[in-house]
Amino acid sequence: MEATLLQFIRHLRHAGVGISTAETLDAMQVAVSLGYGDRQLLHDGLASCLAKSEEQRQLFSRCFAQFFDLAETPNDTTHTVDPEAPQDRSADGETAGEGEGQGQGGGGGMGSDALRAELMRAAGEVDLAAMQYPTQRGIYRRRILDALNDSGRRERIAQLAGGSPTEQQQSRWLERERETQLAQLGELLDRQLLLNNNAATREFQETLMRDSQLSALDTYYRDRLPPLIRKLAKKLAAKHRQRYRRAKRGRLDLGKTLRRNIALGGVPFHRYWKSTRREKSEIFVLCDLSGSVSSWSQVLMLFMQALADVLPNTRSFVFCGESVEVSELFRQHDADEALAIIQQRHGMGNSDYGRALNSFRQLVEERVNRRSTIIILGDGRGNGGDTGIAALRELYHRARLVLWFNPESQSRWNTGDSEIRRYQTACHYVAECGSLRKLERLLDELLTLIR
Amino acid sequence: MNTARQAIDELISQLAEQGYIASEQIATTLHLARALQRPILIEGPPGVGKTELANASAAMLELPLFRLQCYEGLDESKALYDWKYSKQLLYVQVLKEQLQGILGGANDLSAAVERLHNFDDIFYSERFLEPRPLLSALQSDDGAVLLIDEIDKADYEFESLLLEILADFAVTLPEIGTLRAKHKPLVLLTSNNTRDLSDALKRRCLHLYIPFPEAELESRIVQSRVPDVADSLRQQLVTFVHGVRQLDLKKQPAISETIDWARSLLLLHADNLSAALVDDSLNVLLKYEEDINIVRPEITRLLSQRY
């Protein structure tokens, strides 16, 4: 049974529940002390040591149901079917009514349980558990059929079909048996794929999504972006929260401790700590919503929203023409919903950097000081209009940090109507953020810097 | 195979004797925690009886309960151990004479220091150790129940400090060495989930999530806590509370509020829930003005629901 438990744990990992080796050992002990006899007990027990949050618990329950429904079948290998017992077959719902004429069946009086057991043995031989991609279905099907000696059986069916009436009946019967088994095989492959949860496929997709140009992604992938972004942001947040906690604690303030303890003969009864004052920094995010970069703006806003935990003072602005603050929308709606509303209200159109930057300056000038960070996302292509560089420069002098994220690849900067070189002079740093991986790294650095 | 089932059923009935009605999930986890000697991390909304479980288990096992309430800024000198500074000082003062005597024969400084070295670290021995809850629980002679309450309120570093205790039931004091538990305590940690706990901590614990109970279970809990409430009233009140939990509220009423409400209805000599009665006593169940305003118009509808 240990192998089954290990397989179950692998199944859980595929489903996205992280399980360490120590926890696996715990699970083994749990299974030993509770036994496999009581399903509910086993479920509760394993849940307590494998699922460590409510979210994981739901996943766990689903996987448990999926897995142990399937795993019950191989147990039947031990259970031998008496070929002479028709009631055994007719009792089985799937094959009810198939009982007639089975008495004469020379070689194969097997019930559907026995057929399945044979199938599971064959699946074990070809290591079906290693199947990962849906595209592998065909090859595994072939291998299992070979292991079952399917070609031999087909020959025998054909041979019998040409013989005496009894033999013909036998052949029909074998044919039926084969069909049952094929149906079972299809089911088995489906379940195996379900068990692996297309984990490999998903992993592959995620790597692809992180590395590729966003504009190159089709809608199929773009719909899968928000969960991925949330996942990445959670990782970033966890990493930087930790750092914040460490930096908060001060060191011993020796001078103060000595002074305050003079009355006690210099014995440090009361200890005083240096406290590091945490500066409240505000972040302004200005996103270009014009056609060329709007999808990147959405990604950045999603990221900032997901990072709200570690960056609570973030204000979001968007522009095509005039800059508009949209922080309130994110407060009222879900991130996805808010993005849809923003896109609908303010989206589409050509970017006018002159108007955008000037109005942005008017909106935030009062609030920008040496603790503020400004992030601008845009390609710097103003269609030959006013660049608004004076406004940006003014903000640059006031703010602690002005960052420009440009989704265009560096080789295309300064070509055509791109003004990015001029903007470079009014920013602390212009960075390329052509893929999710790059954006993630930029934000990581940003968090390190301002936290 | 059935022994585990029996043990768990027994646990449920033993807890019930202490007035704690445990679900099967709770009893299974508690059974495992004792069998595998693992701490339990209990999560769930406030007021579902997380702390109460520790009290009941301590009473059931007839062991002392050590409770450590976590808060921001909690550190090892308050949680684990501290030195008895004043006692050390006092001893130094009192023993001044002795020290003079011991050092009397020394000619120079290095000889005096050498002599002092021969006396070990008397001032940093276990006699001057002030045990705090964590150390007390480890040192208790025949086991203990250790409750670390609201671990999510403590700082990140404190979690790391706990790791050694949770994994090995041992504490390393720099001045003395490693102190091992004489008898491994049953450790329960509770969390209200105001922040994510570290994976390292979660990995070392069994995880138990206590949700709001189902109507039937809650009814039994109320029965056990407030036995004087009539059956019909109890059903009505539990159904009402369950209805209230379906609404979008700032703070959902928990079991403790249900019990409080049952008690106050008892004081009001009510044997039936009426709209007017509910209206008057709603502030026992709900703790926010906004919530009361949400529930008030729904009272008649909620009362008409069937159990």
Interface residues (C-beta under 8 A of the other chain):
Chain A: G18 S20 A22 E23 D26 Q29 V30 S33 L34 G35 Y36 G37 D38 Q40 L41 D44 G45 A47 S48 C49 A51 K52 S53 E54 R57 A238 R241 Q242 R245 R246 R249 V267 F269
Chain B: M1 N2 A4 R5 I8 E24 Q25 T28 T29 L32 A35 L36 R38 I40 L41 E43 Y85 L89 D155 Y156 E157 D196 D199 K202 R203 R204 C205 L206 H207 L208 Y209
